[in-house]
Amino acid sequence: MVTHTKMTIHDILDPNVKKIFNYLMLLVVFATWARLIFFVLVISSFSNILMTIKQMMGSGTDFFIILMMYLGTMSTIMMGLF
């Protein structure tokens, strides 16, 4: 176990210490994303924009499916031509 504050290469190579280090890094990543998401949801203008975009995406699924099929077909044709 790491008993000092400065990590060496031998500490990282130890599987137990590496596991603890990986868990700490995951915690930092999750905390950063949670902070960003909560910050955006607290501001009312961002919150309203996100709710509007969510409703637009939900009602536009048919359009997006047709659009993706069209883009797939056109990209296949363009790859064949060029």
N, C-alpha and C positions, 0 to 999 in steps of 0.2 A: 504494500500500500504506500501511497505517496505521503510522506510525512513532512515534506518541505514544500515551499511555494514554487520553486523553480523546477519544471519538469525537464527530464533529460530524455535522450533517445531510448534509453533502457526502460524508462517508465512507459513510453508509448508502445514498446514491443511486448510488454507484459500484458497478456490477454485480460486479466482482471482489471487492471488500471485502464486499459483501452476501452473496456466496456463501460466503466464509470464515466470516462471522458466522452464517449459517444452519447451516453444518456444526457450528460450536461449540455452538449452541443444541440441535441434534439430539443431540450427544454428551452434553450435560448432561441432557437428558430421558431418554436411554437409561441413563445412569449412575444417575439417580434411581430409575427403575423396577427396574433390576437390583439396586440396594441394597435396595429394599423387598422384592423377591421372595426374594433370598437371606436377608434377615433373617427372613422368615416361614418359610422352609424350614429354617433352622437350629434354631429353637425347636421342640422335639419335640411339644409339645401342638398347636401350629399345624399342624405337618407331618402329624400323625395326623388332625386334623380335615380338612385338605385332601385327604388320601388317601381318607378316608371319603366326603367329598362327591363326589369324582371317581367312586368306585365306585357311589354312589347314583345319580348322573346317568347313568352308563353303563347300569345295569340298569333305569332308569326311563324310557328313551327312548320306549318305546311309550306309556307313560302321558302323557308330555309332548306327544307328537304328538296323541293324542286330546284332551288338555286344550286345546291350541292350536286344534284344529278346532272344539271346543265353544265356546271363547271367540269365535272368528271368527263362528260361526253366531249366537250370542247377541247379539253386538254389532251384526250386520247386522239382526237382528230388532228390537233396541231402537232402532236409528237409524230404522228404518221406522216404528215406533210413535210415537216422540217426535220 
